Amino acid sequence: MSYDHFHHEMIARGVTDDTLDTIRKCGINLDHWLEGFKDTPESVRKTVETIKTHPLVPKDIVVRGFIIDSETGELEEIKT
């Protein structure tokens, strides 16, 4: 996955460049965010940490991360 790959698709589905610029101004690096992942557990840990430390998420909210086995449906909790 890459931002370059998805940019055209987002525009085709009605997302404007102005909206994408606003997202960037909010501190979201779309190139990094849409890079995919090579290490699934590490990606889950980073996502959980991003949510936990977001200024709009209250500190008393429990945030957990899981990986689902696409064949069995089993969930594996990823400890952070």
C-alpha positions as CSV (number, residue, x, y, z in Angstrom):
1,M,0.0,0.0,0.0
2,S,1.1,3.5,-0.6
3,Y,-0.4,7.0,-0.6
4,D,0.6,7.4,-4.2
5,H,-1.4,4.3,-5.1
6,F,-4.5,5.3,-3.1
7,H,-4.5,9.0,-3.9
8,H,-6.1,8.5,-7.3
9,E,-8.7,6.1,-5.8
10,M,-9.6,8.6,-3.1
11,I,-10.1,11.4,-5.6
12,A,-12.2,9.1,-7.8
13,R,-14.5,8.3,-4.8
14,G,-15.0,12.0,-4.0
15,V,-12.3,12.9,-1.5
16,T,-11.0,16.3,-2.4
17,D,-7.4,17.5,-2.3
18,D,-8.6,20.2,0.1
19,T,-9.8,17.4,2.5
20,L,-6.4,15.6,2.1
21,D,-4.6,18.9,2.9
22,T,-6.8,19.4,6.0
23,I,-5.9,15.9,7.1
24,R,-2.2,16.7,6.7
25,K,-2.6,20.0,8.6
26,C,-4.0,17.9,11.5
27,G,-0.6,16.1,11.7
28,I,-1.5,12.9,9.8
29,N,1.3,11.9,7.5
30,L,-0.7,10.0,4.8
31,D,2.5,8.7,3.2
32,H,3.4,7.0,6.5
33,W,-0.1,6.0,7.5
34,L,-0.9,4.3,4.2
35,E,2.5,2.5,3.9
36,G,1.0,-0.8,5.0
37,F,3.0,-3.0,7.3
38,K,5.6,-5.7,7.3
39,D,5.4,-6.6,11.0
40,T,1.7,-7.0,11.9
41,P,2.1,-7.1,15.8
42,E,4.3,-4.0,15.7
43,S,1.8,-2.2,13.5
44,V,-1.0,-3.0,16.0
45,R,1.2,-1.7,18.9
46,K,1.9,1.5,17.0
47,T,-1.8,2.0,16.2
48,V,-2.8,1.3,19.8
49,E,-0.2,3.8,21.1
50,T,-1.4,6.4,18.6
51,I,-4.9,6.1,19.8
52,K,-4.0,6.0,23.5
53,T,-1.9,9.2,23.2
54,H,-4.2,11.2,21.0
55,P,-5.2,14.4,22.8
56,L,-8.9,13.8,22.2
57,V,-9.0,10.3,23.7
58,P,-9.7,10.4,27.5
59,K,-6.9,8.8,29.5
60,D,-9.4,6.4,31.2
61,I,-10.5,4.8,27.9
62,V,-9.2,1.2,27.5
63,V,-7.5,0.7,24.2
64,R,-6.5,-2.8,23.1
65,G,-5.2,-4.2,19.8
66,F,-6.0,-7.6,18.2
67,I,-5.0,-9.6,15.1
68,I,-7.7,-11.8,13.6
69,D,-6.9,-15.0,12.0
70,S,-8.6,-14.7,8.6
71,E,-9.2,-18.5,8.4
72,T,-10.4,-19.4,11.9
73,G,-11.7,-16.0,13.2
74,E,-9.5,-16.4,16.3
75,L,-8.4,-13.1,17.9
76,E,-4.9,-12.7,19.3
77,E,-4.5,-9.8,21.7
78,I,-1.3,-7.9,21.1
79,K,0.2,-6.6,24.3
80,T,1.6,-3.1,24.3
